[in-house]
Every structure is written in structure tokens, then in C-alpha cells.
Amino acid sequence: MPPPPAPPARPAHIPVLLRPLLAAVAPVEGTWVDGTFGAGGYTRGLLEAGAGQVIAIDRDPLVFRMAEEWAGEYGARLRLVAGTFSDMDRLAGGPVEGVVLDLGVSSMQIDEAARGFSFQKDGPLDMRMGGEGPTAADLVNGASEGELADILYHYGEERAARRIARAIAAARPLATTLQLAGVIERCLPRQKPGQAHPATRSFQALRIAVNDEFGQLEAGLAAAERALVPGGRLAVVTFHSLEDRVVKRFFQIRSGAEGQGSRHAPARALRQPAFTLATRRAIAPDAAELAANPRARSAKLRVGVRTAAPALPVEGLDLGLPRLPARKGH
């Protein structure tokens, strides 16, 4: 009797903008934090480029089980740590020479239907990166129509937020990703060739809300500033305009490149810059990378170099973080 067929291989994970990232932060040496370990692409790239040690942090316990096949190759040079990058300075246990953050959801989480991130594969409405706390189903079925509209508008920049929230409220309870995607699709014009799926913005918004991604980003940028030694490098890869706007603003403020703004506004207190900008503009994928990995099309990389200035608290309002409006009774 022939042996059963082998299970299909998991698609190879391709880390986005790895080559330009390594070039922008060179020389790679000392201790680095990979605050979004995922499939380990950045971690392996840093180790092979010369990092003495990489402290790999992730809130998803599954990623460490997946790394068991290869993590041992690096011995003590690789330290796997369960947690969130917002706490990286404490988890690292000391100063570091570099920090890499790859924001948003990983491709392997999207590809796993049971995680509930994909609007193209049926699965439970989960969307939790760490498997703890309320799910997307809890949010979709428990939030008021107005709260849902606020989330879709402020976290997804969805112009049809009120219409979609009204349709979701009328269709509840919703239990699966395809149920929710179907409700959203019926609210919007039919998708044209080359356009993003109609549910893209709504799923992004719900995922951000479930995982407190903007709260994590605000705290994570501050933690990186505290953890880095003078001359240390902070590299951040973003995948949508809301994230990139916040990271761009952080580097502008911390490098003194933000400008004064209106001449009628009160003058800002001059601060010693905590970073210098490694590149004036964000780095985008080139044609070769886009051909090899179409998922990289919206990625942007920004890199800053830490100065000797003292670390300061990060103010979310200064960074332009999206905020949900307060509602009566909350």
C-alpha cells in the first residue's frame, strides 16, 4: 500500500524589504531586537549579516513552535521571548544596538484561515494576534452600531463606515469571516479588476481594534527610544498609510525635522534630537521585489539613528494617532 501523500508545504515566508533594510542599518553588529518575530525572516537576516545576538519578541505563541526546526542553529545568538514589542526595553534586559519592527499582521497569520484574519478564506471571526482577550466576533456582535462605524472610519479610513456598520448590526450575530465579508461586499460597489477587496479596510480596522495596534505602536516607539544606545538604529516597516503616518511623524518630531507649523501657534520648546534620519524619505520595494512578492506593494521602510539625547515620553496626540471619539455612557 503506498504511503499517504505528504501534507502541502507551507508557503515560504518572504520578509519584506529585507535587503534594503540591512543596507540601511549596516554595519549590523551587537545586540538587536526583532520586535515582530513572526516567521523569523528579519531575525535570520540580522544574524547572517553579523548581529551578535537577536532578541526575538512576539505575542503569538505559535511562531516559536514553528521556529523550533531552525532556531537551534544559532545557539545563544538567538533568544526567543514571548511578549509585546511595547515592552521591549524591559524584555531585552539592557541596551541594544538595533531594533526592527514589521508592523501589522503577518502573511502566515493571514494564510491560516482559523486565525480569522482573511476575508477570502472562511474561518472563525477571531483576529487575535496573541490568542488572548476579546475576539473580532465579540466586537462585531457586541459593539453598538455607532462604535462600529467609528472603528471602521478611524482605523480603516472606510468612507462607507456608517452604511457598513448599519448592515453589520442588522445581520448579527456573525460568526465567520466570510459571513462578515459578504455583509460588507453587499454594501459597496462591485470590485473592479486591480482594486482592493471591498472588505479590506473594514477587516484592517477590526484587526487594529482587537489587537490595540496603535496603542502598541505608540508604546513600542517609546520603548525602542529607551532601549537603543547612541548610534543604534531603529528600522520600521509599515503596510498602510495610518501606520506610516505615525512612524513618519515620530521620526520628524524626534529628529527635529517637524518644522514649527503655523507662525500664529505657540512656539514649541526646542528639544535635543533623539534621532537623526538615515534616509530623507521612506524606502519602497523595487520592481524585482514586487515581482517576487506582490504582498510588498504597500510596504514602506523608515530608519532612524539614535543620538545621545535622553529618551522622552511619547505623546500619541503629537504623533497623530487615530483616536476613537468618546461616546456617552463610556
VENLIN-V772335 format. One record per residue. N is the residue number from 1. SS is DSSP state (~ for helix, > for strand, _ for the rest). PHI is phi in radians with two decimals (* if undefined). Layout:
((N SS PHI) (N SS PHI))
This chain:
((1 _ *) (2 _ -1.17) (3 _ -1.14) (4 _ -1.09) (5 _ -1.10) (6 _ -1.20) (7 _ -1.11) (8 _ -1.05) (9 _ -1.20) (10 _ -1.18) (11 _ -0.98) (12 _ -1.09) (13 _ -1.43) (14 _ -1.93) (15 _ -1.16) (16 _ -1.34) (17 _ 1.01) (18 ~ -1.10) (19 ~ -1.08) (20 ~ -1.15) (21 ~ -1.12) (22 ~ -1.08) (23 ~ -1.18) (24 ~ -1.27) (25 ~ -1.80) (26 _ -1.08) (27 _ -1.39) (28 _ -1.56) (29 _ -2.69) (30 _ 1.35) (31 > -1.75) (32 > -2.12) (33 > -1.92) (34 > -1.76) (35 _ -1.34) (36 _ -2.37) (37 _ -1.00) (38 _ 0.96) (39 _ -1.47) (40 _ 1.53) (41 ~ -1.09) (42 ~ -1.22) (43 ~ -1.02) (44 ~ -1.13) (45 ~ -1.08) (46 ~ -1.15) (47 ~ -1.11) (48 ~ -1.30) (49 ~ -1.51) (50 _ 2.16) (51 _ -1.05) (52 _ -1.21) (53 > -2.66) (54 > -2.10) (55 > -1.69) (56 > -1.74) (57 > -1.96) (58 > -2.76) (59 _ -1.60) (60 _ -1.65) (61 ~ -1.12) (62 ~ -1.10) (63 ~ -1.13) (64 ~ -1.29) (65 ~ -1.17) (66 ~ -1.17) (67 ~ -1.42) (68 ~ -1.03) (69 ~ -1.14) (70 _ -2.23) (71 ~ -1.05) (72 ~ -1.11) (73 ~ -1.04) (74 ~ -1.75) (75 ~ 0.96) (76 ~ -1.26) (77 ~ -1.26) (78 > -2.10) (79 > -2.10) (80 > -1.62) (81 > -2.32) (82 > -1.38) (83 _ 2.82) (84 _ -2.06) (85 ~ -1.19) (86 ~ -1.14) (87 ~ -1.99) (88 ~ -1.10) (89 ~ -1.12) (90 ~ -1.28) (91 ~ -1.15) (92 ~ -1.21) (93 _ 1.39) (94 _ 3.01) (95 _ -1.09) (96 > -2.30) (97 > -1.58) (98 > -2.88) (99 > -2.41) (100 > -2.12) (101 > -2.23) (102 > -1.98) (103 _ -1.36) (104 _ 1.52) (105 _ -1.53) (106 _ -1.46) (107 ~ -1.11) (108 ~ -1.25) (109 ~ -1.22) (110 ~ -1.13) (111 ~ -1.21) (112 _ -1.58) (113 ~ -0.99) (114 ~ -1.18) (115 ~ -1.40) (116 _ 1.39) (117 _ -1.59) (118 _ -1.66) (119 _ -1.60) (120 _ -1.96) (121 _ -2.25) (122 _ -1.35) (123 _ -2.88) (124 > -1.16) (125 _ -1.34) (126 _ -1.86) (127 _ 1.24) (128 _ -1.45) (129 _ -1.29) (130 _ -1.87) (131 _ 1.32) (132 _ -2.19) (133 _ 1.50) (134 _ -1.08) (135 _ -1.63) (136 ~ -1.11) (137 ~ -1.10) (138 ~ -1.05) (139 ~ -1.22) (140 ~ -1.08) (141 ~ -1.60) (142 ~ -1.89) (143 _ -1.36) (144 _ -1.25) (145 ~ -1.03) (146 ~ -1.14) (147 ~ -1.12) (148 ~ -1.08) (149 ~ -1.07) (150 ~ -1.10) (151 ~ -1.09) (152 ~ -1.12) (153 ~ -1.33) (154 ~ -1.41) (155 ~ -1.76) (156 ~ -2.12) (157 _ 0.90) (158 _ -1.52) (159 _ -1.23) (160 _ -1.65) (161 ~ -0.99) (162 ~ -1.18) (163 ~ -1.12) (164 ~ -1.18) (165 ~ -1.08) (166 ~ -1.11) (167 ~ -1.19) (168 ~ -1.10) (169 ~ -1.06) (170 ~ -1.28) (171 ~ -1.63) (172 _ -1.11) (173 _ -1.45) (174 _ -2.01) (175 _ -2.08) (176 > -2.22) (177 ~ -1.14) (178 ~ -1.25) (179 ~ -1.06) (180 ~ -1.14) (181 ~ -1.05) (182 ~ -1.13) (183 ~ -1.07) (184 ~ -1.17) (185 ~ -1.02) (186 _ -1.25) (187 _ -1.56) (188 _ -2.14) (189 _ -1.05) (190 _ -1.04) (191 _ -1.12) (192 _ -1.68) (193 _ -0.95) (194 _ 1.54) (195 _ -1.50) (196 _ -1.17) (197 _ -1.02) (198 _ -1.00) (199 _ -1.56) (200 ~ -0.98) (201 ~ -1.18) (202 ~ -1.18) (203 ~ -1.14) (204 ~ -1.02) (205 ~ -1.09) (206 ~ -1.15) (207 ~ -1.08) (208 ~ -1.07) (209 ~ -1.16) (210 ~ -1.06) (211 ~ -1.77) (212 _ 0.84) (213 ~ -1.15) (214 ~ -1.31) (215 ~ -1.11) (216 ~ -1.13) (217 ~ -1.14) (218 ~ -1.02) (219 ~ -1.22) (220 ~ -1.20) (221 ~ -1.12) (222 ~ -1.15) (223 ~ -1.12) (224 ~ -1.12) (225 ~ -1.06) (226 ~ -1.23) (227 ~ -1.41) (228 > -1.36) (229 > -1.37) (230 > -0.98) (231 > 1.58) (232 > -1.23) (233 > -2.04) (234 > -2.02) (235 > -2.04) (236 > -2.22) (237 > -1.86) (238 > -2.03) (239 _ -2.26) (240 _ -2.57) (241 ~ -1.10) (242 ~ -1.10) (243 ~ -1.08) (244 ~ -1.10) (245 ~ -1.06) (246 ~ -1.17) (247 ~ -1.14) (248 ~ -1.04) (249 ~ -1.12) (250 ~ -1.01) (251 ~ -1.18) (252 ~ -1.09) (253 ~ -1.12) (254 ~ -1.30) (255 ~ -1.78) (256 _ 1.34) (257 _ -1.78) (258 _ -1.36) (259 _ 1.42) (260 _ -1.49) (261 _ 1.43) (262 _ -1.14) (263 _ -1.22) (264 _ -1.55) (265 _ -1.39) (266 _ -1.02) (267 _ -1.15) (268 _ -1.35) (269 _ -1.16) (270 _ -1.28) (271 _ -2.12) (272 _ -1.17) (273 _ -1.04) (274 _ -1.58) (275 > -2.44) (276 > -1.93) (277 > -1.54) (278 _ -1.26) (279 _ -2.41) (280 _ -1.20) (281 _ -2.11) (282 _ -1.13) (283 > -1.63) (284 > -1.94) (285 _ -1.15) (286 _ -1.51) (287 ~ -1.08) (288 ~ -1.13) (289 ~ -1.18) (290 ~ -1.09) (291 ~ -1.18) (292 ~ -1.43) (293 _ -2.56) (294 ~ -1.02) (295 ~ -1.16) (296 ~ -1.42) (297 ~ -1.04) (298 ~ -1.75) (299 _ -1.31) (300 > -2.40) (301 > -2.04) (302 > -2.20) (303 > -2.33) (304 > -2.21) (305 > -1.98) (306 > -1.23) (307 _ -1.68) (308 _ -1.58) (309 _ -1.14) (310 _ -1.13) (311 _ -1.22) (312 _ -2.16) (313 _ -1.08) (314 _ -1.70) (315 _ -1.80) (316 ~ -1.02) (317 ~ -1.17) (318 ~ -1.12) (319 ~ -1.41) (320 _ 1.28) (321 _ -1.10) (322 _ -1.07) (323 _ -2.15) (324 _ -1.35) (325 _ -1.16) (326 _ -1.19) (327 _ -2.08) (328 _ -1.05) (329 _ 1.54) (330 _ -2.12))
